[in-house]
């Protein structure tokens, strides 16, 4: 019996192989919800779960090469959502429209904030683009509803506050009102 055969018959190897097969089958069931992946599998004869795992590994490798980290992160943030936004517009349901409108608002707000401090962030946080890609995926995935969460907790309150301030008329400051403030402050001491 060769060493390879001994390893393949070891209980730990068999258990790991069974667990890996279970997770690949679960991934395959989840990916079966997407017609584009089913068509890809039929055309290429490559199982959709293996293609997905390969794409994730490729993205991870490209993130490891720092020169490719930003373009890959932007591709994940722009390419996939753009395609899915067009699909949402063409579908009769409005739920997916809300998902992608919310995503674009949050993603734009995030990119606006990022534009101010990118160099500083990259200096102190070298794996920034890898985490940005994970954050973008969290925003996109329907199961996490990250874009809706951030919109409701961050973007909407900031917008509402700015809109409220813009709607209020400027308070007029006169010499008399300033005298009253100074008098009140000096009596308080």
Residue pairs with C-beta under 8 A, 6 or more apart in sequence:
7 13
8 14
24 49
24 50
24 53
25 49
27 49
27 52
27 53
28 47
28 48
28 49
31 37
31 48
31 49
31 52
32 38
32 48
37 48
37 51
37 52
38 48
40 46
40 48
40 51
41 47
41 48
41 51
44 51
59 72
59 76
59 133
60 130
62 68
62 69
62 72
63 69
63 72
63 73
63 127
63 129
63 130
63 133
66 126
69 129
69 130
70 129
72 129
72 133
73 129
73 130
73 132
73 133
73 136
76 133
76 136
76 137
77 107
77 132
77 133
77 136
80 140
81 100
81 103
81 104
81 107
81 140
84 96
84 100
84 140
85 100
85 103
85 104
87 96
88 96
88 97
88 99
88 100
89 97
99 142
99 145
99 147
99 148
102 147
102 148
102 151
103 139
103 140
103 147
105 147
105 151
105 155
106 139
106 146
106 147
106 150
106 151
106 155
107 136
107 139
107 147
109 154
109 155
110 135
114 121
114 132
121 128
122 128
125 131
135 146
138 144
138 146
139 146
139 147
139 150
140 146
140 147
